[in-house]
Amino acid sequence: MRKKLFLGAVAATALISWAAKDPVLMKINGDNVTLSEFEYLYHKNNQQQIEKESLEQYVERFKIYKLKVADAKAAGIDTTAAFRSEFGKYRNDLSQPYMTDSATLLRFAHEAYDRKLREVETVHIMLPLTTDGTSEAKADSLRTCILNGEDMGDLAVKYSIDRSAKRNRGNLGYITAGRFPYAFEYVAYNTPIGEISKPFATDFGIHIVKPLADRPSRGEVLVEHILKLFPRDANDSAKAVTREKIDSLYKLVKGGADFEEIARKHSDDGSARNGGRLNWFGSGMMVPEFEATSFALQNGEISEPIATQYGWHIIKKLDSRGVKPFEELKEGLLNTIAADERNTQARDAKLESLKKEYKLKENAKFLAMVEADSKDAFDSLTVERIKGYKCVAFSFAKKKVMASEVGALLKHKMKTSKMTAVEYVTKVMRDMERDMLLEHEKDMLPTKHADYANLLNEYYNGMLLFEISNRNVWDKANRDKKGLEQFFQANKAKYAWSKPKFKGFVIYTTSDSIEALVKESLKTLGGDTIYSALRKQFKRDVRIEQLLVEQGENAVVDNLVFGGPAAQPKDKRFKCYFLHTGRVIEQPEEAADVRGAVTSDYQAELESQWIATLKEKYPVKVNEKVLKQVK
């Protein structure tokens, strides 16, 4: 409940914490506007403008912006469920970068970068994930066999569920950071060369890993290639034919033919449209034969044909480069970290720091009472007793959370047999601590980070501005057909045309027989039912266009109305066309004839009237002394 109440008011008070050093620039309908809020928007506006506004000009526009926001608040827009929901989602998204420990993230980023500077040749065996521990036990057994001298490659072929093991005997080649799940990468880089890791799990299975060697990173290469694929299930004879094809192409490129042109015409790879060019790649990203040849070539050198599991290749090396500097890779590394378990560790580290910052304390007496009451059983009666406790369960930031609040979250059927009652209640309580600490930190972010407070406040006011403007101007202009027509009639001369226009329907049919049937049907149809009735009756054999065009804008109308040559409809299925209820008009007759221009002008008129009303309705007081402080 506290959270819901907060969301409706947070942005409006986001900068209050800065009040001691942040003077009030103006008051609008009783609400304070601080100097920092004004300066933030003033400078942001000038950065986005080609011609910068003077301070005096912006002050007037800012007043109008704030008057509209005041009107939205007066209309209660910020109290609606839809507003609270959308703003709550934005607030949650905006706060996420602050909910992880930046030092932990940076440590992981440097760790990942350091690993990018090394490559580790790795052999592994992968077993399926199981719920009963059988894969872990089997992995332990396989590890023992390897330690006793059995060949790990033989065991990988026999037991690994990694399909590539049949071909590579579990050898992944040299791997680099960021190419495998973090847990796998961690073990591969931290197990001493030649030793066998203990079994460990990833989302893909249970693994044991043996690093064979390591070396400095070879960086990345940029190549083009020409590929002739082996036919599906190709035998030796079919593969020989593929070899003959690649040999003939190799003769062409060695004879001086343009490599990229040959790739475009003859390569079976999707890269053919780019002249055979692939993206930059490093170790572990290509099949071993292709990778080895690419790195071995000199820049500009073309390889002899090489075979991989896919077919025959000719490779041209274009360039190579080392690992980029940390600062260039930092953002990408952090994005990768944000998507795996390292982000959870950074969140846990943040939570621990919040516990210290807000002085979280748990009441041991509460858990002792739970233990005493649940010795015999943990059932619905036990839960009810806990709900009735009058003691504090935990406290932080001068907030006291009662045992009854924790009790309200307990469900006796949710406790598993593996947990004691005290362990279950402790888990529920600590989940509650986590959620409340993080929510409290979100509440406090505007007091800690001015950039966050400004963005949150801007979004809050922007949402209000959009909705109130839609109600009073944009949507109103579209819905107010009577007002729009009256505005058009009062300003008709403004919308005069320089040329007459045809106004009416053009109907297309797939044959003259269909045309005859359509014309017969039109005798009984009103204008509002033409589209639906004809489409229902004739389906794809008819097409209807409602047009308002001058001569030269539509070839069919030019032919039928303005004496132009016969026209060919864009859709060649339609062989015939004719006019329906069409005529040439010299000037617009109604607002619909110039809807775009009239609607825009009517919206401007509505806004002008609305602003005049707002200026009378809400008082604005500007502190001129504070205004002089604007930087």
N, C-alpha and C positions, 0 to 999 in steps of 0.2 A: 504494500500500500504506500509506504514511504517513497518508493521508487517512482510510482505513478504520479504522486503529487509533485515530486521534484521535476519531472520532465516538462511539465507545463510552464515552469518559471525559470529554468536554469539559464537560458540564453539571455533573458531580459536582465539578469543580475550577474552575468558572467564576469563583468569587470568591476563589480562592487569591491572586491578584495583589494583593488588598486586605488581605492578612493583616497587614502591618506596622501598619496603622491600623484593622484590623477584628478585634477579639478573638474568641476562640472562646467561644460561649455554652454549648454542650453537646456531648458526645460520645455517639454512638449506635453501638454495635457497632464502635467504633474510628474512625468517620467524624466529622470536625469539622463542626459547624454554627456559622456565624459570626453575629455580632450583626446585621450588615446584612441577611442573608438572613431572619432571624427578624423583624426590624422591618418589612421590605418586606411579608411575608405577613401580619403582625399588623395593620398599618395597612390593607392592602388588604381583609382580612377585615372589619374594623370599618366600612369604608366601604360594604360590601355588606350589613351587618346592620341590621335595623330597631332591635333592641335590642343595644347594644354589649356584648361580653363583657369581663369584667375580665381583667387581665393573667394572673392565676392560672388562670382558667378556660381561657384560650387556650393557656397553656403546656402544660396537660395534653392538650388536643386536638392540639397541635402534636407532642407526643411520640408520640402514637399514629400520626399521619400519617407521621412519620419512621421509626417502627418498621416500618410496612408497606412503606415504601420500602426499608428495610434488608433486609426479607424478600424483596422482589422482586430485589434485587441478589444475595442469597444463592442465589436460584433461577436466576440466570444470565439473567434476562429481557433485560437490557441488552446481552447478547452475541449475541442472535439476529439473523438476517438481517432479519427483518421489523421489529424494533425499530430497528435501525441505519438501514434504508431510510427509515422514516417520520420518525425524528428528523433524519436528514440533510436531508430535504426541508424540514422546518420550519426548521432552522438556515439553510438556503440562502435561504428566503423571508424570514426575519427579518433576515438580513444585507443584503438588497438595497438598502435605503435608505442604507446606509453605504458602498456600492460605487460611488457617484457623487459628484462634487464639488459640494457644496452651494452654493458661491459661483457656480459656472457655471450651475447650475439657477436660482438667484435672478436672475442677470443675464439669462437668457433670459426669466424671468417678467416682469421689468421691461420688457424689450424688447417682449414681447407686449402688455403693458398700455399702453405708450406708443403702440403701433400702434392699439390700440383707440380711442385718442383722435382718430385721423385716419381718413378714408375716402378711398380712391383709385379714381377712375374708370379702368377698365382695359379695353383691347382686346387680344385674343390670338388666335393661330393655333396649333392643336395638330395635330401629325403623329404617325403611329403609331410605337411603339418598334420598332426594327430592330436586328439584330445585326451588320450589315455597314456601318453608318455612313451608309446612304443617306438616312435621315430628317434626320440632322444636316446633310448636304450640301444637301439640298433646303431646309431651314430657312435655311441661310446664303444660298442663292440668293434665297429670298423676302425675306429681310431687305435684301439688296442692291436688289431691285426697289422696296421701300418707300422706302429711302433715296434712290433715283433718282426718286421722285415718284409711283409707282403707289399707288393707294388700298388701304389695308390691309383695309378692309371688303370690297372686291371680292375680294381674295385670300383672305380668311377664308371667304367664301361658296363659293369655288371649291375650296379645298384643305384647310380645317380638318376634322378628323374629329369635332370637337365638334358634335353634332347641333343644338345651339341656334344655331350660326353661321348657318344658313340663314335664321333668323328675326331674329337680333339683329346680324348682320354682325360677329360676334366681340366685340361690346361686352357686357361682363359687368356694366355699371353700376358703381356705387360698391361696392367690396368693403371688408371689415373683417377684422381679424386673427382667426385661428382658424377661418376658413370654408373655407380652401383648404390644400393641402399646404404644408408649411413652405417648401420650395424655391421654390414659386410665389409665396407671400406675400413671401419675402425679396426676390425680383427685382422684384415689383410695387412694393414700398415703397422700394427702393433705386435703382431706375432713375429718373433725372431726368425730370420732366414733359416730355412731348413727344418723348423719345428712344426709340429701339428697342433692346430688350435683345438681347444675343447669345443664340443658341439654348441651352437648358438642358433637363435631363430631370427628370421626376417618374415615379412609378410608373404614370402614366396615358399619358404620351407625351412627345414633344419639343415644346417651346413657344418662341414668341417673343412678347414682351409690349411693349405701348406704354401707359404711363400718360398719360391725357389731362388729368386735373385732380385736385386733392385739396381736402379741406375738413375742418373740425372734425367730429367724430362727431355725428350727430343723436340718438344714444342709441337707445332702444327705445320701441315703442308697444304698447299693449294694445287690441285691437279685438274686436268681434263682427261677424259677417257672415252674410248670407243669400245662398246660391248656387243658381242654376238652371243646371245643366249643359247644354252643347250636346250634342245626340244625336251618336253616333259617325258620322263622315263627313258631318256636317250640311251641307246646301247653304244658300244664302241664305234660302230660304223657311222651312226648319226653324229657322234662327237667329232669324228674325223672330218665329216663334211663341214661342221662348224669351224674346225681348225683351218680348212682350206679357205673359207670365207674371210677369216681374220687375217690370214697370210696375204690374201690379195689386197686387203685394205692397208696392211702394213707396207706393202710395196709402194702403194700410192703415196702414203705420207712420207716414207723415206725418199721417195722420188721428188719430193717438193710440193705435193698437193697440200692445200690448206687443211690443217688438222680439224679445225672447228667446222668447216664445210662438210668434210667427210663424216664427222660425228653427227651433224644435223641430218644428213641423208641416209646414213647406214647404221647408226648405233641403235641397239634395242633397249637402251636405258632411257628412263624419263628425262635424264639430263640432256638428251640429244637436242631439245629445243634451245638449250643454252650453249650449244656448241660442245657439249660433253662436260662442261665445267661443273664441279662439285663444290660444296661449301668447304671451308677450312676444316680439317679434322686432325685429331691426335691419336695417340696410342689407344687401342682397344675399341676404336669406333668403326673399323673396317675388318673384313676377314683377313687373316694373317698374311696370306700371299700378296694381296693387294696393298696392304699397309707396308710390308717390308720393301716391296719394289718402289713404292711412292717415296719413302724416306731415303732409299739408296740412290735415287736419281739425282743428278745435278739440275739446277734451275735451267729450264729450256730443253732438257734432254728428253728423248722419247724412248720408251722401253720396247723391247721385243715383245711379242705376244706372250701373255702369261695366263695360266688356267686357274680358276677358282671353282668353287662348288656351283657357281652360277653360269659360267661360260668362259669365253676367251676375251681378254682385255688387251688394249694398247693404252698405255698411260703416258701422258705428257706432264712433266712437273713444271708448274709456273712459278712457284715461290715457296718460301719457308719462313718461319718466324719462331722465336722463343716464346716462353710464357710472358704474357703481358704484365706490366706492373700491377701491384696490389690495388692501387686506387682505381685503375681502369676496370678491374674485375670485381671490386668490392660490392657493388649493387647487385650483380648477378649472383654472387656467392650468398649474400644475405637473402635474396629471393629463394634460393634453393634451401637454405637453412629454415626459412619460414614455413616450408612445406613438409618438413620431416620432424622426427622426434627431438631434434636439437631445439626447436622452437618451444617445445613443452618444457625442456630443461631451463630455458631462459624465462619462461613464465613462472616456473617453480622458484627460481632465484628471485624474481621480482616479488613474489608472494612472501618469501622469507624476509625480504627487506621491508615490506609493508608491515609485517608482524612486529618488527622492531620499531619502525617509525611510529606506529600507532599503538604501541605497547599492549599487544594482545596478551591477555591473561586468562587461563582456564581455571575453573574452580574445581580442585580435586575432590571437594566434598560432594559435588554433584555426581561424579562418576562413582564415588564410594557408595552413595545411596543407590545408584543403579545396580551396582554389584550385589548389594545386600538384598534388593528387592527381586533379583532375577536368579537367585541361587537354585531355586527349585524348577522354575520354568520361565520362558519369555513368551508371554501370550498377550492377548488383548487387554487383560486385566492389568498386566505389568505396564503396558503402554499408558493406560488410563492413570495409573498411579504416578508415572513419570510426568504426565501432563499436569498433575496436581501439585508438583513440587513448587515451593515458593522461593527457592534459592536462585542465584545467578548461575548461569552455565559458563559464560565467558564474557569478557568485556574488552573494548578497544576504543581509543579516541573518545574517551568519556562517555561511551555508549555501553549500556548494560543489556545483555541478551539473557532473558530468563529461561530457566529450565523448561518451562511450559512451552516456550516457542520452539525449542528443540524437539520436545515431546510431540508437538503437532505434526512434525515431519516423519515420525516413526511409523513403521508398518510392521507388525510382528511377523507377518508371513514373508517379509523380504529378507529376514535374517537367514543366512545360509548355515548349514551344519558345520562349516569350517570356521565359523566365527563365534566367539563367545558373545553374550549379550553386551558386555562392556565394550568389546571391540566394535560391534555393530553401532552402538550409540555413539561411540567416539568417532567412527567414520562419518556418520550423519552430521554430527556436530562440526567436524572439521571441514566437511563440504560446505556447510552453512557459513563457517568462518571465512572460507575462501571467497564465497560469493559476496558476502557482505563487505569484506575488506576491499575487493576489487570494485564493488559498486561505490563504496565510500571514496576510493581513490579517483574514480570517474567524477564524483561530485567535487573533489578538491582540485582537479586538473586546471580549471580556470584560474585558481588562485596561485598556481605554480608556473603556468606557461601562458604568457600573453598571446603568443601566436595561436595556440589552441583556443583561448577565450575569444579572440577576434574572429576566427573562422566559424566557431560555433554560433556566436552572436550574429554573424553575417548570414549564415544559413537559416537561422531561426527567423530573422527579420525578412529574409528573402522569401521564405515560404509564406509568411503572412502577406507580404506585398503581392505575391503572385495570385493568391486566392482572392484577396479583396479587389485587386485590379480586374480579375476575371469576372467577379460578380458585378462590378460597377461599370466596366467598360467593355472588355472583349466579348465575353459571353452575352452580355446584355445587348450589345449592338447586333449580334447574330440572331438573338431571339426576338428582338423588338422589330418585327416586320412593319408594323404600322408606323412606328417612329422613324424607321429607315426610309420608308416611302415618303413620309412627310418631309424629311430632310432633303431627299432628292428633289421633290417638287419645288421646295423653297430655293434650291440652288441649281436648278436645271441648266441654266446657261453655262455653268462651270464645266459641264460634262458633254458639251457639244462635240460632234464628230466632224471631221473634215471631209469624210466620204460616207455615202450611204452603206448600209449593211443588210445582208440577207438574214432573216430571223425565221427559223422553222426547223422542220425535220427532213433529213434525207434517210430513206429506207433502202437497204441493199438486200437483194435476194440472190439465191444460187442459180435460178433459172427464170425464164419468162412465165412458165406455168405457175411457179410459186408466187411470182409477182402478181399474177392475176388473182390468186387466192387471197393474198395479203390485202390487195385493194378492196376485195369484196368484204373481208373481215373489218376493215377500217370504217366501213359505213355504219357499223353498230358500236364502235368503240369511242369512248371519250378520251380526251388528252391525257388524263391522269392514269389511264389503264393501258396505254399503248405498249409500254415496255413489257410489263408482266404478261399481258394477254398474248401478244405476238410471240414472245419468247416461249411461253408455255405451249402454244399451238404449233409453232414452226421450228422451235429449238434452234439448232445451228444453221438452219437454212435462211435465217433472217438476221440482219443487224440494223440497229437504229441509232442515228446520231442526231442530237439536238444541237443546232449550230447558231452562232451569231458571228458572221464573218463578212468582211468586205471583199471586193473583187481582188483576186490575186492570192488570197489566203487559203483557198480550198479548190482544187482542180475540178471536183465533181460539181460544186456550186457554180464555178465559173462556166462550166458546160451547160448546166441546166438553167441558170438564171441570167448570166451575163454574156451568153453567146459564144463562149469559148469552145475549143475543140473537144472531141470525145475524150473522156478521162478513164484511166484504169485504176479501180480501187486498190488500195494498198494490200488488202487481203484478196488474192487472186481467185479465191473460191467464189466470190460474188461476181456474177456476170451482168446483173441488171441493177439499176438504181432509179429512184424517182423521188420527187418532192412530196411532202405531206404538210398541209396547213402552213406553207411558207410564203413569205412576202418580203419585199424590200422596204426598209424604213429609212427615212432621211436622218432622223435623230433619235436618241434613246427615248423610249416612251415610259419606262418604269425603272425603278431602282435595280431590278434584276438585270437590266441591259448593261449596266456599268457597275455591277455589284462590288468588285474589288475596290475600285476607287471610292465609291460612295461609302462603303463599310469603313474604310480607313479614315475617311474624313469625319464620318459620324462618330467613330470611336474617339477621334481627337476632340470633337465637340463635347461628347459626354465627359471626357477626362477634364476638359477645361471647366465645365460646370461643376464637376465633382471637387476639383481643387479649390474653386471659389467657395464652395460650401465648407470644405475642411478648414480653410483659413478663418472663416467666421466661427466655426464650431469649436476649434481647439486653440487655446492661446499658446504662443511661442515666445519664450524669453531667452535672449542671447546675452551672455556675459562678454561684453566687448573687451574687457581686460584679458580674459582667458583666450579670446579669439586672437589677440595679438601674439600669443605664445605659440601659435601654430607654426611648425617648422617646415 
